[in-house]
Amino acid sequence: MEGKKNLCAMIPAELHARIMAEKEEMKLGTLAEYVERIFAEHFEGGNDMQTERTLAVKISAELFDRLKEYLEKNHLKQKDFITQLIQQALDNAEE
């Protein structure tokens, strides 16, 4: 891997879980891809990390499988689906 350097750091388990969940949500194959994207956004000014937050929740395996089937069937991304649900709930609560 010419032109690449290894980066290793111990982090809290809770933070690791959030990172792995976001990596999956972003449909990235490796942790290296995720870390490279995060650092590139930070240093190159792509995504303002202060304007977005990660939401991670644990759900039952059965509910997770149902969700994945629904998303595949309807050609939806998990992030878009969850964001839409939250927005609808908040809009309804404001009415």
N, C-alpha and C positions, 0 to 999 in steps of 0.2 A: 504494500500500500504506500507507494511513493507519494510524498507530499502530505501525509497524514500523521498526526500525533495522537497518542492515547491520553485520555483524560479520565481520572478516577477520583471519586470522592465519596466519603461516607456521609449519608444523609439520614434523617429520621424516617422510620418505617412508614409513618402516615404520609409524609411527603412523597415517598417512593410510590405508594399506592396511587396517589393522585396523579403522579406523572405517568404511570403505566396506564391508568384509565384514560387519560387524555391522549396518549400515544395511540391507543386502540381506537378512540373516537376519531382521531385524525387519519386513521387507516394507514399508519406508517408501519413498515415491516420490522424495522429494528430500532432499538433505543438510540443507536448512533444517528440515525436519520432525524429522530426527534430532537436530540441535543443539538445537532448541527442547525436545524431550523430555528430553534429557540435562540441560539447565540447569534445567528445571522440576523434575525428580526431585531434583536437587542442592539447589535452594533451597526446595522445598516438602516435602522429606523423603519422596518416594514410594518409590523403590527405593534401598535402602542399597547404594551402589556398592562398598562394602568387602566385601560378602558374595557378590558375583558377579565372575567373571572372564571375559574373552573368550578363546576358543580359535579360532585361525585356522590352517588348514593349506592347502597347495597340493596339488591332486590333478590327475591328467590330465583333459583335456577329455572324453575318452570315459567315464571313471569318473564325472565330474560329471554328464554327460548321463544316464547310467544311474541315478544317485541321484535326479535330478530326476524322471525318469519313475516310479521306484518311489514316491517321496513323493506325487506327484500321484495315481497309481493307488490308493494306500492312504490318501489323505486325511490325510497326516501333515505336520507341520511339521519342517523340518530340525533345529531346536534340540531338539525333543522326541525325534526319532529318534536323533541323535548322543548326547544325554544318556542315553537308555535303553541304547544300545550300551556306553557307558563304564561305566555302573552294573552291567550284566550281567557285563562283563569283570572288574571289580573284585570283585564278589560271588563269581564263580567262582574268582578267584585266592585269595580268603580262605578258601575251603572246603578 
